[in-house]
Every structure is written in C-alpha cells, then in structure tokens.
Amino acid sequence: MREFYRHYIPYIKEYKLKFFFAVIGMFLVASGTAGTVYIIEPLLDDIFINKDKDMLFIMPFVVVAIYSAKGIGGYIQKYYISYIGQDIVRRIRDKLLTHILNLDMAFFHKNHGGKLISRITNDINRIQLAVSNYVADIIREALTIIGLVAVAIYQSAELAFYGLVVLPIALIPLSKLAKKMKKLSFKSQESISDITSHLSETFNNVELIKANSTNELEMKDFKKHNQNFFAVTLKTVKTNALVSPLMEIIGSIGFAVVIIVGGTQVINGTLTTGSFLSFTTALFSLYTPIKRLSSLFNQLQDAIAADIRIKEVFAQEASIKDGDKQFPKNIEKIEFKDVELKYDDYVALKNINFEVSKGETFALVGDSGGGKSSVINLLIRFYDISKGSIEFNGIDIKDFKLESLRNNISVVTQRVYIFNDTVAANIAYGYEIDEQKVIKALKQAHAYDFISNLESGIYTKLDEFGTNLSGGQRQRIAIARALYKDPQILILDEATSALDNESESIISEVIKEVSKDKITFVIAHRLSTIKNSNKIAVFKEGQIIAIDTEQELLKSCKEYQRLHNLANI
C-alpha cells in the first residue's frame, strides 16, 4: 500500500489547496461524530438527572451546531476529494493512452484490444476510488477514531483500557483477509478483462457471427467468462463480508468486560450514569469506523492490483526509436539491401534486395504468407529489420523521425478504416479540412459522384465502420484519404479488391496518373491491377525469386506463370 501511494502522492500534491479544504471537511465530520457522543453526558446528567434548565435551552443549539458542522464538513470533503480523484484519473487515462499509442505494432499484435480497453477503463476506475474516496474515508475514519478514543479516555481511562485492549487481536485475521483480497482482486480484474475482450471481438465480428449463425457459440464462450467473473466476485464479497462479524465478535468481548467493570463503578457511585452512557456510546461508535477502515484496506487491495496491471503497461517500451532527421522533400530512390526480418523466431523475410525510383510503380506478388505485407510493414517502420538496411536517397530509414517518415507515406489496405465522422473528416484524417482538396481527392478516387448525391455531400456523417456505404464505396474513401495528403510514397495493399471490374479499371488509371511523381508500391492478387507496373517482384517463402516486367516474367518465371494462370481461371 505504501508503494501504491508513493506512486500517486506526486499527483495529489498538485491539489494542495483543494486537499486542505477536504481535510477541513473531514475534521468537521470527525469532530461532529465525537461531539454527538460527548454531549450524551451533559444531556443525561445535567438535564435529566440534575434538572438544569439553563442547559436545557443551551443544548438544542449545541446539537444543531454539531450536526450542521458535520453536514457541511461532509459536503466539503466529498466535493473536493471527488474533484481531485476524477482529475487524477483523467490525467492518468490520458497518459496511459498516449503511452500505448506510442508503442510498437508488435505490442498491439500481442495484446487484445479488449484487454487494453479494460486497462484504460476498468483498472483506472478502481484506482480512482483509491486516490480519492479511499484516501478521504481513511483520513476521516482515522480522525473519527481519534476523537471517539479521546472521548472514551476522558470519560474513563480504566474502561477505555478494557474496551480497547482486544483491538490488536483483531489485526491478525484482518491482515490475512487483506492478503486474500489482493489475490482475488487480480483474478477479478483478469475476469472482467476477459469479458471486455470477448465483447470487443464479438461486436467487431458481428457480421461474421450472424452470417454463420454462431450466436449460441459466442454466448457459450461469453457465459464461461461471465460465470468465472461471478465466482470470483462472490469470493470477494464473502471475504470482505467477514470483516464485520469478526469485529462484532471481538468487540463484544471488550464490551462485555466494560459492562461488568463500568456497571460496578456506576453502582458504587464512582462513575455517573451519563459518563458511563457517553463512554459506552463512544465505544459502540468506535467499532463502526474501525470496521470501515478494515473494509477499506480490503477494498484498497483491488486498487493495488489494478495499479500493478497498469504499471505493467507503462513498463512496456517502444523498441522502434525516433531518428533525428526530417524526411527529404524529394525522394528519388528507395533501396532494400540484404534485408532480413524476424518475428520472434520466425524469419519472414531474407535476402531482400531491390531498388525503386521516383515515378516507378513496384508491384509485389506471391502466395499469402510470402512476405509481401512484411515489406510494407518495414517501409512504414511498424517493425525494424533484423539485418541489412533500407535507404531513402542513401539515408538509413532509422535516421528519420517517425512522424516525418509516416507523413510522407500513404497506405491503402484491403481492410478499410472508416470513422464515425463526416466524409470530409474521414478524407482529411489527421489534417485540417480543405474542402477543395477533399473534393479533388474524391474525384481522383472516382468517389465524388456518389458522395455528392448524399444528403449533406462531403459533410454527411458516416456510420461506424462505414456501414452506410458499400464495400466499393468504402474502398474509394480510403483511396481518397491516401491521395489527400499528397504523399511521396503511395502503398496500395489489395486496394482495389472490393471494386468491380469497371471501377478497378478506373482506379488503376487514377493510380497510374497520380504515381507519375511518386514511388508507388502495389500488392495485388488480381494481376490485372499491376500489369502496368515498372517492376514486379515475385515473392515465395520470404524471398524474392524474380524481379522484372510482366512481359519478361511471363517468359522466364514459372512461379509468376503459375500465379498468372490462377488469376485467369
């Protein structure tokens, strides 16, 4: 717990004034609670036993003052502590997402999206309770305990000893419960992470699920995760619920002793009835904040477990580091020299050598898994090479700033990304919207005709995943987005796969036109898309077995002949 708060105290220190007001509120609540216990003595002894009329008229004002202070203090504490906690959580959530987005693609391939969502939402929410509510509750309950103990000792130090001596005994089982709660908290958070991951996967693949009528299969898997979460939650409830009966039983022993000793003193006249009642009320009231504290320590284990999970993400570092050079404004040539790429122990590319110049279109063909997409991943530095070098105008790719590199490359993949925003915002994604540039890009992508017929034209809002567009229309939006930023390097990875033959022919002509002043890479299974390429590289098992024009490859490369024959079946 000490380590947990050492991590978050620097955040809390930035809210010194607000925390000061919150502590004042806590002090008022604690003082009010102790005050309500203390006034039992004058209420009973002075008013009801000694018939003091002056005290009769003073006491109601005292009661109102005490409860008013308690109520106002509770409001002040709750507002300022909630403000601090919510703002810290906002900042940590921003910081965590920023950190995650700066990590390598390898991290995202190894970590399910639902798992990361769970870290950013569920885990951080659990921390929010610890850095705000729990802190306030612990301080308030501690101050309340101090106030009640002071009242108890003031009324009778001897009875206070008998009544409170049993409390250290309670620490043994309570510490064991806290350790068990920490383990259960880990399991609980892993379970909710599994649920979030499954739901994320389900909603992202809902078309596939419905098309294959696998609703029951998905529900079966979900029920397993849900049942597991239920079981862990039930164990957590059982463990946390043990705190109250333990304190009740142990506390009853101390109270039994107090009744015997205190009752004897009242009978003998050494202790007034009001003092005894005030003391017993303080003792009774004392066990409530102690039980709350014990329960809070158990609940705090949940936040500690969440903090450990979040720190695991923060501990991840990007292996792909920024260079210090800006990308050249005029790329004349890209060279791959003896490039090798490994994914862990798997060799995806080996001995890759080729050169592409400005104005050329370089096509990559081959069976799935041959290494074509790996070349693209290297060009935009989703991964770094294991051996060799990739050079732009003779400068190693690792020397460039990542943002500068990627701002000069546009990628259109088979999977189209559409955001729940306007057509214009989707086209100009990452840049300011220039209406004329948006229209120009749409026209280049042969998409302006159908966009202009939409209700609000380029300002029509698209559904999530672009479900209010056809597959071909979504693909053209993606091509228009790539053309909008006028990149020096254009990468088309199965970019025309969703288009009909007529549209494909038109887009191919567009690509030919816009590629004149760019370096263009094209991956295609439909070989008609690449027939005009300057060079075609044939990939097989991570290697390039031939590079030439289509005409020459049809004469000399059996692998290309095979691919060509398959494409024409």
C-alpha positions in Angstrom: 0.0 0.0 0.0 2.9 2.3 0.8 4.3 1.7 -2.7 0.9 2.4 -4.2 0.5 5.8 -2.6 4.2 6.7 -3.2 3.3 6.5 -6.9 0.2 8.7 -6.6 1.2 11.3 -3.9 3.0 13.4 -6.6 -0.3 13.8 -8.3 -2.2 14.6 -5.1 0.5 17.2 -4.1 -0.6 19.3 -7.1 -4.0 19.8 -5.4 -2.7 21.1 -2.1 -5.4 23.8 -1.6 -8.3 21.5 -2.5 -6.9 18.8 -0.4 -6.6 21.2 2.5 -10.3 22.1 2.2 -11.1 18.4 2.0 -9.2 17.7 5.3 -11.1 20.6 7.0 -14.3 18.8 5.9 -13.0 15.5 7.3 -12.1 17.2 10.5 -15.6 18.7 10.9 -17.2 15.3 10.2 -14.9 13.5 12.8 -15.4 16.3 15.4 -19.1 16.2 14.8 -19.2 12.4 15.4 -17.2 12.7 18.6 -19.3 15.7 19.7 -22.6 13.8 19.3 -21.2 11.1 21.6 -19.7 13.6 24.2 -23.0 15.6 24.6 -24.7 12.5 26.0 -23.1 13.1 29.4 -24.4 16.7 29.9 -27.7 15.7 28.3 -28.3 12.9 30.7 -26.6 14.1 33.9 -27.3 17.9 33.7 -30.7 17.9 32.2 -32.5 14.7 33.1 -30.8 13.9 36.4 -29.8 17.4 37.8 -32.8 19.2 36.2 -30.5 22.1 34.9 -32.9 24.5 33.0 -30.1 26.6 31.6 -28.5 23.6 30.0 -31.9 22.6 28.6 -32.0 25.7 26.4 -28.3 25.7 25.5 -28.2 22.0 24.5 -30.5 22.2 21.4 -28.3 24.9 19.9 -25.2 22.8 20.6 -26.9 19.8 18.8 -27.8 21.9 15.8 -24.3 23.4 15.6 -22.7 19.9 15.8 -24.9 18.3 13.2 -24.5 21.4 10.9 -20.8 21.3 11.1 -20.9 17.5 10.4 -23.2 18.0 7.4 -21.2 20.9 5.9 -17.9 19.1 6.5 -19.3 16.0 4.7 -20.3 18.1 1.7 -16.9 19.9 1.5 -15.0 16.7 1.8 -17.0 14.9 -0.8 -16.8 17.7 -3.4 -13.1 18.4 -3.2 -12.0 14.7 -2.9 -14.2 13.8 -5.8 -12.7 16.6 -7.9 -9.1 15.5 -7.0 -9.8 11.9 -7.7 -11.6 12.4 -11.0 -9.0 14.8 -12.3 -6.1 12.5 -11.4 -7.9 9.6 -13.2 -8.4 11.8 -16.3 -4.7 12.6 -16.4 -3.6 9.0 -15.8 -6.1 7.8 -18.5 -4.7 10.4 -21.0 -1.1 9.4 -20.1 -1.8 5.7 -20.4 -3.5 6.0 -23.9 -0.6 8.3 -25.1 1.9 5.7 -23.9 0.0 2.8 -25.5 -0.3 4.7 -28.9 3.4 5.3 -28.9 4.2 1.6 -28.5 5.2 -0.6 -31.5 2.8 -2.6 -33.6 4.2 -5.8 -32.1 2.7 -4.7 -28.8 -0.8 -4.4 -30.3 -0.4 -7.8 -32.1 0.4 -9.5 -28.7 -2.3 -7.7 -26.7 -6.0 -8.0 -27.4 -7.8 -4.7 -27.9 -10.4 -5.6 -25.2 -7.6 -6.2 -22.7 -6.2 -2.7 -23.4 -9.7 -1.1 -23.1 -10.1 -2.8 -19.8 -6.8 -1.3 -18.6 -7.9 2.2 -19.6 -11.4 2.0 -18.2 -12.0 -0.6 -15.5 -8.5 -0.7 -13.9 -8.1 3.1 -13.8 -11.7 3.5 -12.4 -10.6 1.2 -9.5 -7.6 3.4 -8.9 -9.8 6.5 -8.9 -11.6 5.2 -5.7 -8.2 4.7 -4.0 -6.7 8.1 -4.8 -9.9 10.0 -3.9 -12.7 8.2 -1.9 -10.5 5.8 0.0 -8.0 8.4 1.0 -10.8 10.6 2.3 -12.5 7.7 4.0 -9.3 6.5 5.7 -8.4 10.0 6.9 -12.0 10.7 8.1 -12.3 7.4 9.9 -8.9 7.8 11.5 -9.8 11.2 12.8 -13.2 9.9 14.0 -11.4 7.0 15.8 -9.0 9.5 17.5 -12.0 11.7 18.5 -14.0 8.8 19.9 -11.0 7.3 21.7 -10.4 10.8 23.3 -14.0 10.9 24.5 -13.7 7.4 25.9 -10.5 8.1 27.7 -11.8 11.4 29.0 -14.9 9.6 30.5 -12.9 6.7 32.0 -9.3 5.7 31.2 -9.8 2.4 33.0 -12.8 1.4 31.0 -11.1 2.5 27.8 -8.2 0.1 28.5 -10.7 -2.8 29.0 -12.7 -1.9 26.0 -9.9 -1.3 23.5 -7.3 -3.9 24.6 -9.0 -6.5 22.3 -8.4 -4.4 19.1 -4.8 -5.6 18.5 -6.1 -9.2 18.5 -8.3 -8.3 15.5 -5.4 -7.3 13.4 -4.2 -10.9 12.8 -7.3 -12.2 11.0 -7.9 -8.8 9.3 -4.3 -8.8 7.8 -4.9 -12.3 6.4 -8.2 -11.2 4.8 -6.4 -8.3 3.2 -3.8 -10.6 1.6 -6.6 -12.9 0.3 -8.5 -9.8 -1.1 -5.4 -8.8 -3.1 -5.2 -12.2 -4.8 -9.0 -12.2 -5.5 -8.7 -8.6 -6.9 -6.1 -9.8 -9.5 -8.5 -12.6 -10.6 -11.5 -10.3 -10.7 -9.7 -7.8 -12.9 -8.4 -10.5 -15.2 -12.0 -11.9 -15.4 -13.5 -8.5 -16.4 -10.7 -8.1 -18.9 -11.7 -11.4 -20.5 -15.3 -10.2 -20.7 -14.3 -6.9 -22.3 -12.1 -8.7 -24.8 -14.8 -11.1 -25.7 -17.4 -8.4 -26.2 -15.0 -6.3 -28.3 -14.3 -9.3 -30.5 -18.0 -10.1 -30.7 -19.1 -6.6 -31.8 -16.2 -6.2 -34.3 -17.1 -9.5 -35.9 -20.9 -9.3 -35.6 -21.4 -9.7 -39.4 -19.5 -13.0 -39.4 -21.3 -14.2 -36.3 -24.7 -13.6 -37.9 -23.7 -14.9 -41.3 -22.7 -18.2 -39.7 -25.5 -18.3 -37.1 -22.9 -18.7 -34.3 -24.9 -16.7 -31.7 -25.1 -19.6 -29.4 -21.4 -20.4 -29.8 -20.4 -16.9 -28.8 -22.9 -16.9 -25.9 -21.5 -20.1 -24.7 -18.0 -18.6 -24.6 -19.3 -15.4 -23.0 -21.2 -17.3 -20.3 -17.9 -19.0 -19.3 -16.2 -15.7 -18.8 -19.3 -14.3 -17.1 -19.6 -17.3 -14.7 -15.9 -17.0 -13.9 -16.3 -13.3 -13.0 -19.4 -14.2 -10.9 -17.5 -16.8 -9.0 -14.5 -14.6 -8.2 -16.8 -11.7 -7.3 -18.7 -13.9 -4.9 -15.5 -15.0 -3.2 -14.5 -11.3 -2.9 -17.9 -10.5 -1.3 -17.5 -13.4 1.2 -14.0 -12.3 2.1 -15.0 -8.7 2.6 -18.1 -9.6 4.5 -16.1 -11.4 7.1 -14.7 -8.1 8.4 -17.9 -7.1 10.1 -18.7 -10.3 12.1 -15.1 -10.6 13.1 -15.1 -7.1 14.6 -18.5 -7.7 16.1 -17.4 -10.9 17.9 -14.0 -9.5 19.1 -15.7 -6.2 20.1 -18.4 -7.9 22.1 -15.7 -9.4 24.3 -14.3 -6.0 25.2 -17.8 -4.6 25.6 -18.8 -7.5 28.0 -15.8 -6.6 30.2 -16.8 -2.9 30.1 -20.4 -3.8 31.3 -19.0 -5.7 34.3 -16.4 -3.1 35.3 -18.4 0.0 34.4 -21.6 -1.3 35.8 -19.9 -1.9 39.1 -18.5 1.6 39.2 -21.9 3.1 38.5 -23.5 1.0 41.3 -20.6 2.1 43.6 -21.1 5.7 42.7 -17.5 6.2 41.3 -18.9 6.8 37.8 -22.0 8.8 36.8 -24.7 7.3 34.6 -24.1 10.0 32.0 -20.4 9.3 31.8 -21.0 5.6 31.6 -23.5 6.0 28.8 -21.3 8.5 27.0 -18.4 6.1 27.2 -20.4 3.0 26.0 -21.8 5.1 23.1 -18.2 6.1 22.2 -17.1 2.5 22.4 -20.1 1.3 20.3 -19.5 4.1 17.8 -15.7 3.3 17.7 -16.2 -0.1 16.2 -18.1 1.3 13.2 -15.1 3.4 11.8 -12.7 0.6 12.7 -14.9 -1.9 10.7 -15.0 0.7 7.8 -11.2 1.1 7.9 -10.7 -2.7 7.8 -13.1 -2.9 4.9 -11.3 0.0 3.2 -8.0 -1.8 3.5 -9.5 -4.8 1.8 -11.0 -2.7 -1.0 -7.7 -1.0 -1.4 -6.2 -4.3 -2.4 -8.4 -4.1 -5.5 -6.8 -0.7 -6.5 -3.3 -2.0 -5.7 -3.9 -5.0 -8.1 -5.2 -2.6 -10.8 -2.2 -0.4 -10.3 0.2 -3.3 -10.8 -1.6 -4.2 -14.1 -1.4 -0.6 -15.3 2.3 -0.3 -14.4 2.9 -3.4 -16.5 1.7 -1.5 -19.5 3.7 1.6 -18.6 6.8 -0.6 -18.3 6.5 -1.6 -21.9 8.8 0.4 -24.1 8.8 1.0 -27.8 11.8 -0.7 -29.5 11.4 1.4 -32.6 13.1 4.7 -31.8 12.9 8.1 -33.5 15.7 9.3 -35.6 16.8 12.9 -35.7 16.4 13.8 -39.4 13.5 15.2 -41.2 12.3 13.2 -44.2 13.6 14.6 -47.5 11.3 16.8 -49.5 12.2 15.0 -52.7 12.7 11.2 -52.6 14.4 10.0 -55.7 15.2 6.4 -54.7 14.4 3.7 -52.2 16.8 0.8 -51.7 16.5 -2.5 -49.8 19.9 -4.0 -49.2 20.2 -7.6 -47.9 17.1 -7.1 -45.7 16.1 -9.7 -43.2 13.1 -9.6 -40.9 12.3 -11.9 -38.0 9.1 -12.0 -35.9 10.4 -13.6 -32.8 12.0 -16.8 -34.1 10.1 -16.8 -37.4 12.0 -15.5 -40.4 9.5 -13.5 -42.5 12.0 -12.0 -45.0 15.5 -12.9 -46.0 18.0 -11.6 -48.6 15.6 -8.9 -49.9 17.3 -6.6 -52.5 15.6 -4.2 -54.8 15.6 -0.5 -55.9 12.7 1.7 -56.8 13.0 5.2 -58.3 10.6 8.2 -58.3 7.8 7.8 -60.8 8.0 4.0 -60.8 5.4 1.5 -59.7 6.8 -1.5 -57.9 4.4 -4.5 -57.6 4.7 -7.3 -55.1 3.0 -10.6 -55.9 3.1 -14.1 -54.5 1.1 -16.5 -52.3 -0.2 -15.4 -48.9 2.5 -15.5 -46.3 5.2 -15.0 -48.9 6.4 -11.7 -47.3 4.7 -9.0 -49.3 3.0 -7.3 -46.4 6.2 -7.6 -44.3 7.9 -5.3 -46.8 5.2 -2.7 -46.3 5.5 -3.0 -42.5 9.2 -2.2 -42.9 8.6 0.7 -45.1 6.4 2.5 -42.6 8.5 1.1 -39.7 5.8 -0.9 -38.0 8.8 -3.2 -37.5 12.5 -2.8 -37.8 14.7 -5.0 -39.9 16.9 -7.7 -38.3 19.7 -7.4 -40.8 20.6 -5.2 -43.8 19.4 -1.7 -44.4 16.5 0.3 -46.0 17.7 3.6 -47.5 15.8 6.7 -48.9 18.2 8.8 -51.0 21.0 6.9 -49.4 19.9 7.7 -45.9 19.0 4.9 -43.5 15.3 4.7 -42.6 16.2 4.6 -38.9 17.7 8.1 -39.1 14.4 9.7 -39.8 11.8 11.0 -37.3 8.9 8.5 -37.3 6.3 11.2 -37.8 8.2 12.8 -40.6 8.6 9.4 -42.3 4.9 8.4 -42.0 3.6 11.9 -43.0 5.2 11.2 -46.4 3.7 7.7 -46.9 0.1 6.9 -47.6 -1.2 3.3 -47.2 -4.4 1.9 -48.5 -5.1 -1.7 -47.3 -7.7 -4.3 -48.0 -9.2 -3.6 -44.6 -10.8 -0.1 -44.8 -10.9 2.1 -41.7 -13.9 4.4 -41.6 -14.5 6.7 -38.6 -17.9 7.7 -37.2 -17.5 11.2 -38.6 -18.2 13.2 -41.8 -16.9 12.2 -45.2 -14.6 15.3 -45.2 -13.2 14.4 -41.8 -12.5 10.9 -42.9 -10.7 12.1 -46.1 -8.6 14.7 -44.3 -8.0 12.5 -41.3 -5.1 13.9 -39.3 -5.1 17.2 -41.2 -7.2 20.3 -41.4 -10.1 20.0 -43.7 -9.6 21.8 -47.0 -12.9 21.5 -48.9 -11.4 21.9 -52.3 -8.7 19.3 -51.6 -11.3 16.9 -50.3 -13.3 17.2 -53.5 -10.2 16.8 -55.6 -9.2 13.7 -53.7 -12.7 12.2 -54.1 -12.7 12.9 -57.8 -9.3 11.3 -58.2 -10.6 8.2 -56.4 -13.7 8.2 -58.6 -15.9 8.7 -55.5 -17.2 12.3 -55.8 -20.3 11.2 -57.8 -21.8 9.1 -55.1 -20.7 11.4 -52.3 -22.3 14.4 -53.9 -25.6 12.6 -54.0 -25.6 12.0 -50.3 -27.9 14.2 -48.1 -25.1 16.5 -46.9 -22.5 15.8 -49.5 -18.9 15.7 -48.1 -20.4 16.7 -44.7 -22.5 13.6 -44.5 -21.8 11.7 -41.3 -20.7 8.1 -41.9 -21.7 5.2 -39.6 -19.1 3.4 -37.6 -17.1 1.1 -40.0 -18.9 2.9 -42.9 -21.9 0.6 -42.8 -24.0 3.1 -44.7 -21.6 2.7 -47.7 -21.0 -0.3 -50.0 -17.7 -2.1 -49.8 -16.5 -0.5 -53.1 -17.5 3.0 -51.8 -15.6 2.5 -48.6 -12.6 1.4 -50.6 -12.7 4.6 -52.7 -13.0 6.7 -49.5 -9.8 5.0 -48.3 -8.0 5.8 -51.6 -9.2 9.4 -51.5 -7.8 9.7 -47.9 -4.4 8.4 -49.1 -4.4 10.9 -52.0 -5.5 13.9 -49.8 -2.1 14.3 -48.1 -0.2 14.1 -51.4 2.4 11.6 -50.2 5.8 11.0 -51.8 5.3 7.2 -51.4 2.0 5.5 -52.1 1.3 2.0 -50.9 -1.7 0.0 -52.1 -2.2 -3.3 -50.4 -5.1 -5.0 -52.2 -6.6 -1.5 -52.6 -8.9 -2.4 -55.4 -10.0 -5.8 -54.1 -13.5 -4.6 -53.2 -14.2 -2.9 -56.5 -16.0 -4.2 -59.6 -14.1 -4.6 -62.8 -15.2 -1.2 -64.2 -14.3 0.7 -61.0 -11.0 -1.3 -60.8 -10.1 -0.2 -64.3 -10.8 3.4 -63.5 -8.9 3.4 -60.2 -6.0 1.7 -62.0 -5.8 4.6 -64.4 -6.0 7.0 -61.5 -3.2 5.3 -59.7 -1.2 5.4 -63.0 -1.8 9.1 -63.2 -1.0 10.1 -59.6 2.0 7.8 -59.5 4.0 9.9 -62.0 5.7 11.9 -59.3 5.6 9.3 -56.6 7.1 6.0 -55.7 4.3 3.5 -55.7 4.1 0.0 -54.1 1.3 -2.3 -55.1 0.4 -5.6 -53.6 -2.2 -7.5 -55.6 -3.6 -10.9 -56.1 -5.6 -9.7 -59.1 -2.7 -9.4 -61.6 -4.7 -7.1 -63.9 -4.0 -4.3 -61.3 -0.3 -4.5 -61.8 0.2 -5.1 -65.5 1.4 -1.5 -66.0 4.0 -1.7 -63.1 7.6 -0.8 -64.0 8.8 -3.7 -61.9 7.2 -6.8 -60.4 8.8 -8.7 -57.5 7.7 -12.3 -57.2 7.8 -13.5 -53.5 8.0 -17.0 -52.3 8.6 -18.1 -48.7 10.0 -14.8 -47.6 12.4 -14.3 -50.6 12.2 -12.5 -53.9 12.8 -15.2 -56.6 12.5 -12.8 -59.6 12.1 -9.1 -60.4 11.2 -7.9 -63.9 8.4 -6.5 -66.0 5.2 -8.6 -66.6 6.2 -9.4 -70.1 9.6 -10.8 -69.1 8.3 -12.7 -66.1 5.7 -14.4 -68.2 8.6 -15.7 -70.4 11.1 -16.6 -67.7 9.5 -17.1 -64.3 7.5 -20.3 -63.7 6.1 -19.0 -60.3 4.7 -15.9 -62.0 3.3 -18.0 -64.8 1.5 -20.1 -62.2 0.1 -17.0 -60.4 -1.0 -15.6 -63.8 -2.7 -18.8 -64.7 -4.5 -19.0 -61.3 -5.7 -15.4 -61.7 -7.2 -16.1 -65.1 -9.1 -19.3 -64.0 
